């Protein structure tokens, strides 16, 4: 429409252009143009970051067993969980140790971090609480623990916690497969996952993975068995 500002137009055409400018809020758009362009740029940068994080999380180009920085994978996972950890209600504490690269299937381990971190945030519910991630190395193994100050797990449920389709969440809020799949992934990598929980005080999942993992099977259901 600015192309017509300095052009002599028939009265009817000029009036129509004035009406169009009023309809679309032309003057307001010009006033806010810098802000609109800035918002568009910020939005584009956020989309770029999301795509990069998804690529890092999924590791679609790294289907083979290869050395990976587990701290980097955990951070990539956290960036995809802002809906749980950006509100300030759940305080996130990171205690990353210096780790050697671990020979692993990165996308599978990232799915484990996703399952544990979502469960930790959901265990806190609508209350305020804390989720702590700790990584360190002991001998030839890397240890990753995810702790929360949520509702905890009743003792009678602990023995079933890694069983397929077992869940303590309300109907519609969980499939009961997340921890079972996580268990299978860790076992496949020659590691172990254990849980320690106290009702009303919280839960800690501790994962041990050998630095030089040698997958037991390409079939996670076999590894789970």
Secondary structure by P-SEA (a helix, b strand, c coil): ccccccccccaaaaaaaaaaaaaaaaaaaaaaaaaaaaaaaaaaaaaaaaaaaaaaaaccccccbbbbcaaaaaaaaaaaaccccccccbbbbbbcccccccccaaaaaaaaaaaaaaaaaaaaccccbbbbbbbbbcccbbbbbbbbcccccccccccccccccccccccccccccaaaaaaaaaaaacbbbbbbbbcccbbbbbbbbbccccccccccccccc
